[in-house]
């Protein structure tokens, strides 16, 4: 997948978003609800009511890219609506896209030395 670099800013619209919205509807939501510029180069994330699908909106310098993912099983962990906007790192975004809970990653220790 061609996508943003590792130092990109990531913002999640907390709460529920109408997944029928396309690029125009989501970019207007970025301006009004998130108070950000849609063409800033940041990634903006939205989750629907069923929690098994997300949309990511990103301006790549030439136009908008819209990434849509539906999980076969499980749900995307998401902040509550009272949080407003959540900022993530690019590593947390990678965990989110994989369906992992980016808020509480399960860190493992280094493998034991075999000898």
Secondary structure as UniProt FT lines:
FT   TURN            6..7
FT   STRAND          10..13
FT   TURN            19..20
FT   HELIX           23..32
FT   HELIX           38..40
FT   STRAND          43..47
FT   TURN            49..50
FT   STRAND          53..59
FT   STRAND          64..70
FT   HELIX           81..83
FT   STRAND          85..88
FT   HELIX           90..97
FT   TURN            98..99
FT   TURN            102..103
//
